[in-house]
Amino acid sequence: MIHDGDEVVRVIRPKRHSDTRGWFAEIYNRDTFAALGIDCTFVQDNHSYSAPAFTLRGLHFQTPPKGQDKLVRCIRGRIFDVAVDVRRGSPTYGQWVGAELSAENGHQLFIPIGFAHGFVTLEPDCEVTYKCSDTYAPAYDGGIRWDSVGIDWPMPEGTIPELSDKDKVQPTLAAFDSPFAYDGRPLAPLS
């Protein structure tokens, strides 16, 4: 496994072992991830399919005590995956990092509790899977508006993304009262 730096949100690049048949990759190993400082237990796997290009899902999180660490990967197509720091008191509150995840590059994004998560599909017919460290709990489900943070979404100018009804009415970041506390870990740019 290869990862970028010691920042809170991390790009994970599993090593692919290739031969004439194709390739094999270990995408998750508890001990390897713990050695990288990612020491959570995943208890739920999710899988989404988005038919049209420029489907935008997010920005979502679960509040304490049901917060979720997430390990996100795109297994079909390409997405731009984003994490937004929503930790109260953080010097990088409201700042975001993003990375392209695709079936071709095999990269994953680790997003810890205290960050809102979202992605936009960059082509039609995308499938995304992600591991979560807690189960879905509707009473703790939350989000912020996708367009209230200043994210540079890689969409053609004037594009209005496909959104769920829920995502159309999320509060703005400015109106959000965060239940997440800053833990001292920095948010650094992803390479």
N, C-alpha and C positions, 0 to 999 in steps of 0.2 A: 504494500500500500504506500502511496505517496500522498502527502498532504501539504498544504501551504501554511507555513509559519505556526505561530502560537495564538493567533487570534481566536475569538469566540466562534464566529461563523467560519467554517472551513470547507474548502474544496478538497474532496477525496478523489484520488485518481487510482483506482484499482489496476494492478498490473495484469495485462492480458498475456496469456501463454498461447501463442499461435502456431499452427502447423497447416498442412494442406487441407484439413477438414474444417478449419475455422479457428476459433479461439475459446479459451476457458479463463474465467476470472473469479476470484474469491471476492465477493462484494461486501461481506460482513464477517468479521471474526471478533468476538467479544474481547479476547486478550489483546489482539492487535490494536483495536480501537482504544482500549484502556491505556495501552502504552502511549498512545497519541494524546491522552488526556480526555478522551471521550468515554466516560465511565457511567453510562446509563444502561438501563435494561429496557429493551424494546418489547412491547406487549401487544402491539396491533400493527398489521400491515394494511395499507390502503392502495387502491388502484383506480386511476381515473382515465377516462377516454374523452378526448375533445375532438369533435369532427371538423369544425371550421378553423382555418388559420386565424390567429389573433383572438382566440378565446382567452379571456383573462380570468383567473381564479385567485381571489385574495383581495385584500391582505388579511389573513386569518391567524388566530391563536386561540388557546384555551387559557383561562385565568386560573390562578392558584385557588384551591389546592390541586387542581386537575391539569396543570400546565403540561405541555408536551414538547420534548425534544423531538426533532424530526431528521430523518436521513432520506433525502429525496434523490430519485434518479429517473431519467427519461429512458424508457425501453423501446419506444417507437417514435420517430420524428425528432424534432428539436424544440426546446423551450428556452426562455430566458427566465431564470429562477432568481428570486429576490428575497432578502431578509432585511427588515427594518428594525433598528434598535428602539424598543419602547420601554426600556428600563428607566424608571423614574430616578433622576439624579445622575444619570450617565452623561459624561462629557460629549458623547456622540448620539444623544437622544434625537430621534427623528432622522438620523442618517441611515443610508441604505448601502448594501453591497449586492452585486448580482453576478451571475455566471451563466454561460450557455451550457446547458446539459443536453446531450443527444444520445441516441442509440449508437451512433458512430463513435463518439469520443468516450463513452462509458463513464464520464465523471459523475460524481455525486456531490450534493451540498448538505452539510450538517448544519442544522439550525437549532440552537438551544432555546430553552424556555426564556422568555423575555424579549423575543423577537417576533414580529409579525411576518408571515410568510405568504408569498404569492408567486404566480408565474403567468407568463403569456406564451401561447403556442406560436411558433414561428413558421409553421407549415400545417397543412391539414392532417388529420388522422394521427394525433399524438396520444401516446399512452405514458402515464407517469405513475410510478409506484413510490410509496414512502413508508418507512417504519416510524412508529410513534412510541414514546416512552410511557404513555398512559392511554387508556381507552377513551373513546369519544364520550363526552358528557355535555349534552345540549344546554344544561343550566349554566355552564361555564364557557360556552362558545362565544367568541367575540371577534371583532375585526375593526379595521379602519378603511376609509375610502382609498382606492387604488390611485386616485389622482390628487391626493391631498399631501403628498410627501415630496413631490418633485423628482420622482423616479424617471430616468431617461429610458422609457420603454422603447425597445427597438421595433417600432411600427411605422409604416409610411405616414407622413404628415397628413393629418385630417382623418386618420383611421379611428373609428369608434369601435372598441373591442366588444366582443360578445361577452355579456355579463349575466350572472344570475340575478334574480329579483333581489335577493339578500344583499349582494355586493353593490347594487345600485343605491342602497339606502344606508350603508354603514356610516358611522360618524367620521368627521374629518380628524386628522391628527391633532389639530388645534383644539378640538372639542373633547378629545379623549382624556380621561382621568385614569392614568396607568396604575394597575395593581402590582406591577412588577418593580422590584427594587434593583438598583445597580449593585453588581457583585464585585466590582473592581477589575473585571477582565475587559481588555480593550477590544474595540471593533477596529479591525485593520482592513485596508484594501485587499481585495482578492486579485491574484495574478492569473 
